[in-house]
Amino acid sequence: MLALVLYGLPDALVVVLVRTFLGSLFAGNISMMLYSTTAGLLSVCACRLMLLLVPRISFVAVSVTGAVLHNLVQLSVYCALAGTAQLFGYAPYLPLTLNEVGYYYLFSPEVLASSMPVFKVVEEAAAEYTPRVAQFDDMNWSKEYVEKVYAYGWMDGMGDGKFAPQGNLTIAQAVTLLARISAVQTGRVIPASEGAWYQTYLDYCMDHYLLYNVTEDINAMDDAALNAWMNQEATRMDMVQILSGAASVPSLDWGEEETVSVPDVSKDEPGGGLVYDWYRNGIVGGDAGTGAFRPDDGITRGEVAVILCNLLGL
């Protein structure tokens, strides 16, 4: 708004483009540009049009109108990508929330796609769902958590009465969890696809841009390379990067001091900031005594059951 008043429309549009690019870059989420650039350009143009058509209008009225339009456009873009208009149900709360740069706003698409609304959605879905009873004969210390994630369909058994809690999670299984979390959040149905058992879930995640935290170039893989990657054991870092596509957790506010330490993960490495967010919010706690995350180690299905319970508030 200030750039528009002082320097005019062209310079204000440049400010929007630079701000959204740098904000997405520093936040580690380039997909934010899909929402912020479109919304920013349209809202600035709308503010300029208001100033031309109503010369005596107050800057406060123009600013608030632009902010509301900015976030309605963001929400529209997100709904278009997500394939559902249900998120417009948050619109009545628009005047009640204020973000860090002074805009009145609806929850940003990044927050709408995070685990914050997941807890509420999971609770509502559970009220209408008949829980499954786990009857596995290979349970260990994770039995309590396995029963919860199995009861509501987050994880399945491995056949023959086995859950395999000591078995390592695969990339394909992590992608499946990501698709299921997203589907519950948005109320979408996961359409069936032909191919390997995981193809349905992979196609869903690719269609809805949920694997943006993954460092591998999935689109560049041929069928053999993709199948090999999907069936390999997921590392602990893989699990965080994949599930954060639809179940991220709150990050630090700008300038807020870090409150946790992860001795074997740097916040600057790929996925490092996500790991710190998970530590800070109690999703994972690291090894007893050292607090180490062991990002390159595999993660067992029993451990994943515990993390899902923490992540989804089960």
The 8 nearest C-alpha neighbors of each residue, nearest first, counted from 0:
[[1, 3, 2, 4, 62, 43, 11, 46],
 [2, 0, 4, 3, 5, 6, 11, 7],
 [3, 1, 11, 5, 6, 0, 4, 7],
 [2, 4, 7, 11, 0, 1, 8, 6],
 [3, 5, 1, 2, 7, 6, 0, 8],
 [6, 4, 2, 3, 1, 7, 0, 11],
 [5, 7, 2, 3, 4, 10, 11, 8],
 [8, 6, 3, 10, 9, 4, 5, 11],
 [7, 9, 11, 3, 10, 12, 47, 6],
 [10, 8, 12, 11, 7, 13, 6, 3],
 [9, 11, 13, 12, 8, 7, 6, 14],
 [10, 12, 3, 14, 8, 2, 13, 9],
 [13, 11, 15, 9, 14, 10, 8, 40],
 [12, 14, 10, 16, 11, 15, 17, 9],
 [15, 13, 11, 17, 12, 16, 18, 10],
 [16, 14, 12, 18, 13, 17, 19, 39],
 [15, 17, 13, 19, 14, 18, 20, 12],
 [16, 18, 20, 14, 15, 19, 21, 13],
 [19, 17, 15, 21, 20, 16, 22, 14],
 [20, 18, 22, 16, 21, 17, 23, 15],
 [19, 21, 17, 23, 18, 22, 24, 16],
 [22, 20, 24, 18, 23, 19, 25, 17],
 [21, 23, 19, 25, 24, 20, 18, 26],
 [24, 22, 29, 26, 28, 20, 21, 25],
 [23, 25, 21, 27, 22, 26, 29, 20],
 [26, 24, 27, 22, 23, 21, 28, 20],
 [27, 25, 23, 28, 24, 22, 29, 21],
 [26, 28, 24, 25, 23, 29, 272, 22],
 [27, 29, 23, 30, 26, 31, 24, 212],
 [28, 30, 23, 31, 32, 24, 27, 20],
 [29, 31, 32, 28, 33, 23, 211, 34],
 [32, 30, 29, 33, 34, 23, 28, 35],
 [33, 31, 35, 30, 36, 34, 29, 19],
 [34, 32, 31, 30, 35, 36, 37, 76],
 [33, 35, 73, 32, 31, 37, 36, 38],
 [34, 36, 32, 38, 37, 39, 33, 31],
 [37, 35, 39, 32, 38, 34, 19, 40],
 [38, 36, 40, 39, 35, 34, 41, 33],
 [37, 39, 69, 72, 35, 41, 36, 73],
 [38, 40, 36, 42, 41, 37, 35, 69],
 [39, 41, 43, 37, 42, 38, 36, 12],
 [40, 42, 44, 38, 43, 39, 45, 37],
 [41, 43, 45, 65, 69, 39, 44, 40],
 [44, 42, 46, 40, 45, 41, 39, 47],
 [45, 43, 47, 41, 46, 42, 48, 40],
 [46, 44, 42, 48, 43, 47, 41, 49],
 [47, 45, 43, 49, 48, 44, 65, 61],
 [46, 48, 44, 50, 45, 49, 43, 51],
 [47, 49, 45, 51, 46, 50, 52, 44],
 [50, 48, 46, 52, 47, 51, 53, 45],
 [49, 51, 47, 48, 53, 54, 52, 46],
 [52, 50, 48, 49, 53, 54, 47, 46],
 [51, 53, 49, 50, 48, 54, 47, 56],
 [52, 54, 50, 56, 55, 51, 49, 48],
 [55, 53, 50, 56, 51, 52, 49, 57],
 [56, 54, 53, 57, 50, 52, 58, 51],
 [55, 57, 53, 54, 58, 50, 60, 61],
 [58, 56, 59, 60, 55, 61, 54, 62],
 [57, 59, 61, 60, 62, 56, 0, 63],
 [58, 60, 62, 57, 61, 63, 64, 56],
 [61, 59, 63, 57, 58, 62, 64, 56],
 [60, 62, 58, 64, 59, 63, 46, 65],
 [63, 61, 59, 65, 60, 64, 58, 66],
 [62, 64, 66, 60, 65, 61, 59, 67],
 [65, 63, 61, 67, 66, 62, 60, 68],
 [64, 66, 42, 68, 62, 63, 67, 46],
 [65, 67, 69, 63, 68, 64, 102, 103],
 [66, 68, 64, 69, 70, 65, 104, 71],
 [69, 67, 71, 65, 66, 70, 42, 72],
 [70, 68, 38, 66, 42, 72, 67, 71],
 [69, 71, 73, 72, 67, 68, 104, 74],
 [70, 72, 74, 68, 73, 69, 75, 67],
 [71, 73, 75, 38, 70, 74, 69, 68],
 [74, 72, 70, 34, 76, 71, 75, 38],
 [73, 75, 71, 77, 72, 76, 78, 70],
 [76, 74, 72, 78, 77, 73, 71, 79],
 [77, 75, 79, 73, 74, 78, 34, 72],
 [76, 78, 74, 80, 79, 75, 81, 108],
 [77, 79, 81, 75, 83, 80, 76, 84],
 [80, 78, 76, 82, 77, 81, 75, 83],
 [81, 79, 77, 78, 82, 207, 76, 83],
 [80, 82, 78, 79, 83, 77, 207, 185],
 [83, 81, 79, 80, 78, 84, 187, 207],
 [82, 84, 78, 85, 81, 79, 185, 187],
 [83, 85, 86, 78, 87, 82, 79, 75],
 [86, 84, 87, 83, 88, 185, 186, 78],
 [87, 85, 88, 84, 89, 78, 83, 185],
 [86, 88, 89, 90, 85, 84, 74, 78],
 [87, 89, 86, 90, 85, 91, 84, 92],
 [90, 88, 87, 91, 92, 86, 105, 93],
 [89, 91, 87, 92, 93, 88, 105, 86],
 [92, 90, 93, 89, 88, 94, 95, 105],
 [93, 91, 90, 95, 94, 89, 105, 96],
 [92, 94, 105, 104, 90, 91, 95, 96],
 [95, 93, 92, 96, 103, 104, 91, 105],
 [96, 94, 92, 93, 97, 103, 104, 105],
 [97, 95, 103, 104, 94, 93, 98, 105],
 [98, 96, 103, 102, 104, 101, 95, 99],
 [97, 99, 101, 102, 100, 103, 96, 104],
 [98, 100, 101, 97, 102, 252, 253, 103],
 [101, 99, 98, 102, 97, 103, 104, 253],
 [100, 102, 98, 99, 97, 103, 66, 104],
 [103, 101, 66, 98, 97, 104, 100, 63],
 [104, 102, 97, 96, 94, 66, 67, 98],
 [105, 103, 93, 70, 102, 96, 97, 67],
 [104, 106, 93, 70, 107, 90, 92, 96],
 [105, 107, 110, 111, 104, 108, 89, 93],
 [106, 108, 110, 109, 105, 111, 70, 73],
 [109, 107, 111, 110, 112, 77, 74, 106],
 [108, 110, 112, 107, 111, 113, 31, 106],
 [111, 109, 113, 112, 107, 108, 106, 115],
 [112, 110, 108, 113, 109, 106, 107, 116],
 [111, 113, 109, 110, 245, 108, 114, 246],
 [114, 112, 247, 246, 110, 115, 111, 245],
 [113, 115, 246, 117, 247, 116, 248, 118],
 [114, 116, 117, 113, 118, 248, 110, 111],
 [117, 115, 119, 118, 114, 120, 111, 113],
 [118, 116, 114, 120, 115, 119, 184, 121],
 [117, 119, 121, 116, 311, 120, 312, 122],
 [120, 118, 122, 116, 117, 121, 123, 115],
 [119, 121, 117, 123, 122, 118, 184, 124],
 [122, 120, 124, 118, 123, 119, 117, 125],
 [121, 123, 119, 125, 120, 124, 118, 126],
 [124, 122, 120, 126, 125, 121, 119, 127],
 [125, 123, 121, 126, 127, 122, 120, 128],
 [124, 126, 128, 122, 127, 123, 121, 151],
 [125, 127, 123, 124, 128, 122, 129, 121],
 [128, 126, 125, 124, 129, 123, 122, 130],
 [129, 127, 125, 126, 130, 124, 151, 123],
 [128, 130, 131, 127, 125, 151, 126, 150],
 [131, 129, 150, 151, 128, 132, 125, 152],
 [130, 132, 150, 133, 151, 129, 149, 152],
 [131, 133, 150, 134, 130, 146, 149, 147],
 [134, 132, 146, 135, 131, 149, 150, 145],
 [135, 133, 132, 136, 160, 161, 146, 162],
 [134, 136, 160, 161, 137, 133, 162, 138],
 [135, 137, 138, 160, 161, 134, 162, 159],
 [138, 136, 135, 161, 163, 139, 162, 164],
 [137, 139, 142, 136, 135, 164, 141, 140],
 [138, 140, 141, 142, 137, 164, 301, 165],
 [139, 141, 142, 138, 143, 301, 144, 164],
 [140, 142, 301, 139, 144, 143, 145, 138],
 [143, 141, 145, 138, 144, 140, 139, 146],
 [144, 142, 146, 145, 141, 147, 140, 305],
 [143, 145, 147, 146, 305, 141, 142, 304],
 [146, 144, 142, 148, 147, 304, 143, 149],
 [145, 147, 149, 144, 143, 133, 148, 150],
 [148, 146, 150, 144, 145, 149, 143, 151],
 [149, 147, 153, 145, 150, 146, 154, 151],
 [148, 150, 152, 154, 146, 147, 151, 153],
 [149, 151, 131, 130, 147, 148, 152, 146],
 [152, 150, 130, 149, 148, 153, 131, 147],
 [151, 153, 149, 154, 150, 148, 155, 131],
 [152, 154, 148, 151, 149, 176, 179, 155],
 [153, 155, 149, 152, 148, 156, 176, 304],
 [156, 154, 149, 152, 157, 153, 162, 148],
 [155, 157, 162, 158, 161, 154, 160, 163],
 [156, 158, 162, 161, 163, 155, 159, 160],
 [159, 157, 160, 161, 156, 162, 155, 163],
 [158, 160, 161, 157, 156, 135, 162, 136],
 [161, 159, 135, 158, 136, 134, 162, 156],
 [162, 160, 135, 157, 159, 163, 158, 156],
 [161, 163, 156, 157, 164, 135, 137, 160],
 [162, 164, 166, 165, 161, 137, 157, 300],
 [165, 163, 301, 300, 166, 162, 299, 138],
 [166, 164, 299, 163, 300, 301, 167, 139],
 [167, 165, 163, 299, 164, 300, 168, 301],
 [166, 168, 299, 298, 300, 232, 297, 169],
 [167, 169, 300, 299, 233, 232, 298, 172],
 [170, 168, 232, 233, 172, 171, 231, 230],
 [169, 171, 229, 233, 173, 172, 230, 232],
 [172, 170, 229, 174, 169, 173, 230, 197],
 [171, 173, 175, 169, 174, 170, 168, 176],
 [174, 172, 170, 176, 175, 171, 177, 238],
 [175, 173, 177, 171, 176, 172, 170, 178],
 [174, 176, 172, 178, 200, 173, 177, 171],
 [177, 175, 173, 179, 174, 178, 180, 172],
 [176, 178, 174, 242, 180, 175, 179, 181],
 [179, 177, 181, 175, 176, 180, 200, 204],
 [178, 180, 182, 176, 181, 177, 175, 183],
 [181, 179, 177, 183, 182, 178, 176, 184],
 [180, 182, 184, 178, 179, 183, 245, 185],
 [181, 183, 187, 179, 185, 184, 180, 186],
 [182, 184, 186, 180, 181, 185, 179, 120],
 [185, 183, 181, 182, 117, 186, 120, 180],
 [184, 186, 182, 187, 183, 181, 83, 85],
 [187, 185, 183, 182, 184, 188, 83, 85],
 [188, 186, 182, 185, 189, 183, 83, 82],
 [187, 189, 190, 182, 186, 183, 185, 191],
 [188, 190, 187, 203, 191, 182, 200, 199],
 [191, 189, 188, 192, 199, 203, 200, 202],
 [190, 192, 199, 189, 193, 200, 198, 203],
 [193, 191, 199, 198, 194, 190, 202, 200],
 [192, 194, 198, 191, 195, 199, 196, 197],
 [193, 195, 198, 196, 192, 197, 199, 191],
 [194, 196, 198, 197, 193, 199, 226, 192],
 [197, 195, 198, 194, 199, 193, 200, 192],
 [196, 198, 195, 200, 199, 171, 201, 175],
 [199, 197, 201, 195, 200, 196, 194, 202],
 [200, 198, 192, 191, 202, 197, 201, 203],
 [199, 201, 203, 175, 198, 202, 197, 178],
 [200, 202, 198, 204, 203, 199, 205, 197],
 [203, 201, 205, 199, 204, 200, 198, 206],
 [202, 204, 200, 206, 201, 205, 207, 199],
 [203, 205, 209, 201, 207, 202, 206, 178],
 [206, 204, 202, 208, 207, 203, 201, 209],
 [205, 207, 203, 204, 208, 202, 209, 80],
 [206, 208, 204, 205, 209, 81, 80, 203],
 [209, 207, 205, 210, 206, 204, 211, 244],
 [208, 210, 244, 204, 207, 211, 205, 245],
 [211, 209, 212, 213, 244, 208, 241, 204],
 [210, 212, 213, 209, 208, 244, 30, 28],
 [213, 211, 240, 210, 214, 244, 241, 243],
 [214, 212, 211, 210, 215, 240, 241, 237],
 [213, 215, 212, 216, 269, 211, 240, 217],
 [214, 216, 213, 217, 218, 219, 220, 212],
 [217, 215, 219, 218, 214, 220, 213, 211],
 [216, 218, 219, 220, 215, 225, 213, 214],
 [219, 217, 216, 220, 221, 215, 225, 205],
 [218, 220, 217, 216, 221, 215, 225, 224],
 [221, 219, 217, 225, 224, 218, 222, 216],
 [220, 222, 224, 223, 225, 219, 218, 226],
 [223, 221, 225, 224, 226, 220, 227, 219],
 [222, 224, 226, 225, 221, 227, 220, 228],
 [225, 223, 227, 221, 226, 220, 222, 228],
 [226, 224, 228, 222, 227, 223, 220, 221],
 [225, 227, 229, 223, 228, 224, 222, 230],
 [226, 228, 224, 230, 225, 229, 223, 231],
 [229, 227, 225, 231, 226, 230, 224, 170],
 [228, 230, 171, 170, 226, 227, 231, 225],
 [231, 229, 227, 228, 169, 171, 170, 226],
 [232, 230, 228, 169, 229, 170, 227, 233],
 [231, 233, 169, 168, 170, 167, 297, 234],
 [234, 232, 169, 170, 237, 168, 297, 231],
 [235, 233, 297, 237, 296, 236, 295, 298],
 [234, 236, 294, 238, 237, 298, 297, 296],
 [237, 235, 294, 239, 234, 238, 240, 295],
 [238, 236, 234, 240, 235, 239, 233, 241],
 [237, 239, 235, 241, 236, 240, 242, 173],
 [238, 240, 236, 242, 237, 241, 243, 235],
 [241, 239, 237, 212, 243, 238, 213, 242],
 [240, 242, 238, 243, 239, 244, 237, 210],
 [241, 243, 177, 244, 239, 246, 240, 238],
 [244, 242, 247, 246, 245, 240, 241, 239],
 [243, 245, 209, 242, 210, 241, 246, 212],
 [246, 244, 243, 112, 181, 113, 242, 247],
 [245, 247, 114, 243, 113, 242, 244, 248],
 [248, 246, 243, 113, 114, 245, 244, 249],
 [247, 249, 114, 113, 276, 250, 246, 277],
 [250, 248, 276, 251, 247, 280, 115, 113],
 [251, 249, 276, 252, 248, 273, 272, 279],
 [252, 250, 255, 253, 249, 257, 256, 276],
 [251, 253, 255, 254, 250, 99, 256, 249],
 [252, 254, 255, 251, 99, 256, 250, 26],
 [255, 253, 252, 256, 251, 257, 99, 250],
 [256, 254, 252, 253, 251, 257, 258, 250],
 [255, 257, 258, 254, 251, 252, 253, 259],
 [256, 258, 259, 255, 251, 260, 279, 275],
 [257, 259, 256, 260, 279, 255, 275, 251],
 [260, 258, 257, 279, 261, 278, 275, 276],
 [259, 261, 262, 258, 275, 290, 257, 278],
 [260, 262, 264, 263, 291, 290, 292, 259],
 [263, 261, 291, 264, 260, 290, 289, 292],
 [262, 264, 261, 291, 292, 293, 265, 294],
 [265, 263, 261, 262, 271, 266, 292, 294],
 [264, 266, 267, 271, 268, 263, 261, 272],
 [265, 267, 271, 272, 268, 264, 275, 270],
 [268, 266, 265, 271, 269, 272, 270, 264],
 [267, 269, 271, 265, 266, 270, 264, 272],
 [270, 268, 271, 267, 214, 272, 266, 212],
 [269, 271, 273, 272, 240, 268, 274, 236],
 [272, 270, 266, 268, 274, 273, 269, 265],
 [271, 273, 266, 275, 274, 270, 276, 267],
 [274, 272, 276, 270, 271, 275, 277, 239],
 [273, 275, 277, 271, 276, 272, 278, 270],
 [276, 274, 278, 272, 277, 273, 279, 271],
 [275, 277, 273, 279, 274, 278, 250, 280],
 [278, 276, 282, 274, 280, 275, 279, 283],
 [279, 277, 275, 281, 283, 276, 280, 284],
 [278, 280, 276, 277, 281, 275, 259, 258],
 [281, 279, 277, 278, 282, 276, 248, 249],
 [280, 282, 278, 283, 279, 277, 284, 309],
 [281, 283, 277, 309, 280, 310, 306, 278],
 [284, 282, 278, 281, 277, 285, 306, 280],
 [283, 285, 278, 281, 290, 286, 282, 292],
 [284, 286, 290, 292, 291, 283, 287, 289],
 [285, 287, 290, 291, 289, 288, 292, 284],
 [288, 286, 289, 290, 285, 284, 291, 292],
 [287, 289, 290, 286, 291, 285, 284, 262],
 [288, 290, 291, 286, 287, 285, 262, 261],
 [289, 291, 285, 286, 287, 288, 261, 292],
 [292, 290, 285, 286, 289, 262, 293, 263],
 [291, 293, 285, 294, 290, 263, 286, 261],
 [294, 292, 296, 295, 291, 263, 235, 285],
 [295, 293, 236, 235, 292, 296, 234, 264],
 [294, 296, 234, 293, 235, 236, 297, 237],
 [297, 295, 234, 293, 294, 235, 298, 236],
 [296, 298, 234, 235, 233, 167, 232, 295],
 [297, 299, 167, 235, 168, 234, 302, 296],
 [300, 298, 167, 302, 301, 166, 165, 168],
 [299, 301, 164, 303, 168, 302, 167, 166],
 [302, 300, 164, 304, 299, 303, 141, 165],
 [301, 303, 299, 305, 304, 300, 306, 298],
 [302, 304, 306, 300, 305, 301, 307, 299],
 [303, 305, 301, 307, 302, 145, 306, 144],
 [306, 304, 308, 302, 303, 144, 307, 309],
 [307, 305, 303, 309, 308, 304, 282, 310],
 [308, 306, 310, 304, 309, 305, 311, 303],
 [307, 309, 313, 305, 306, 311, 310, 312],
 [310, 308, 306, 282, 312, 307, 311, 305],
 [311, 309, 307, 308, 312, 282, 306, 114],
 [312, 310, 308, 118, 313, 309, 307, 117],
 [311, 313, 309, 308, 310, 118, 307, 121],
 [312, 308, 311, 309, 147, 307, 310, 148]]
